[in-house]
Amino acid sequence: MPRTKARMKKPRASDERSNGIQEAPDVLTLDEAAAYLRVAPDAVLRMIGDEQLPARRFGSEWRFAKAAVQAWLASGPPQAGLMEEFGKMKDDPYLEEMLRDIYKRRGRPEVEEA
């Protein structure tokens, strides 16, 4: 008996979403990370050191966990601003007076007793 109804093909398991864009793997190469961040590969290398972009080096190649890159993006800029603030008080003419007052309120000497 001839078939009257065509069988629907099962969709293949593939890396494509319904919109045709290929989904990125969980672990990215340097070029893939650069494409994901939409910057040049040398900029990614600078971000590893300067901005603490999480990465692992395997021999001469870099790998990036996609989830770690996403978390890094969401975390915002590194806390370098806080480190810059520490040195600003050194020129404050009231610094020594403030420190004496702080230690006095805490009931501790300014210098550890030996």
N, C-alpha and C positions, 0 to 999 in steps of 0.2 A: 504494500500500500504506500503510495507516494506521500511524502510529507507536505502538508499544506502551510505549515507555519515555520518560518526560519528560526533557528535557535539563536538566542542572544549569546554573544561571546562574553565570557567572564572578563572583567577588567583585569589586566595584568598588574601584579604587584610591581610598582615602579616607584621611582623617586620623584615623580611629578605630582604636583597638587592639581586640583581641578582647573586652576587658571593657567596651567602650562609652565609655571615657573618651577625650576628644579630646586628642591629643598636642599639646604646646606647640610653637610654631614656634622656629626657631633664634634669631630676633631678637624681643625682647619690647618692647612699649610700656610706658609707666609703669604703666598699670592692670594689664597682664598680669604685669609684674614684681611688683607689689604682691600680686596674687592668688597668684602662684607662691611668694612668700615668706610669704604669709598675714599681711600687715600692711597698714596704710593707705598710700595713695599719698604722703601728706606724710611718713610715716616713711621711705619709700624715698628721698625727696629729702634727708632729713637724713642717711641712711646714705651717700649719695654723698660728702658732705663729711666728716662725722664719722668714718665707719668705712671710707672709701675703697672703697665699692661701685663697681665698674667700670661706667661708663656713658658714652654719647656724646650730645651735644646737637646736634640738627638744628633750627636756628631756635629755636622755642619748645617743641619736643618732645624728649623723652628716648627713647633706645633702649638696650637692654641685650642683650648676647650671652648666650644661655642658658648656654653652656659657661663663660663668664667668671663669671657669677653662681654657678654650681655650684662653681667653683674657689674663689671668694671665701668661700662657705659652708664649704668643707672646710678652708680655711686658718686658721680661728679668728679671734680678736680681733686687731686691729692691735697693733703692738709699742709702743704708748704706754707700757706698763709699764716698758720699758727706759729710755725717756727720763726717766721720773720718778725712776729710781734714780740718775741722774747727779748730781742736786742734793743727794742725801742725805748725801754725804760732806763737804760744805762745812762742816758743824758738828762734824766729827770732830776731837777735840783731837790725835789722832795723825797727821792727814793730812800735815802738813808733814814730819814725821819719816819717814813711809812714802815720800813722794815723793823725799826726799833719798836714802834707801836704794835705791830703785828706780833712780834715775839713777846712783848709785855702782856698783851691780851691772852696769849696762849700759855703764859706762865713758864716759858722756857727761855734759857739763855740764848743769846745770838750765836755764841760759839760753843761747840760741844766741849764739855769739861773732860779732861783726860784723867 
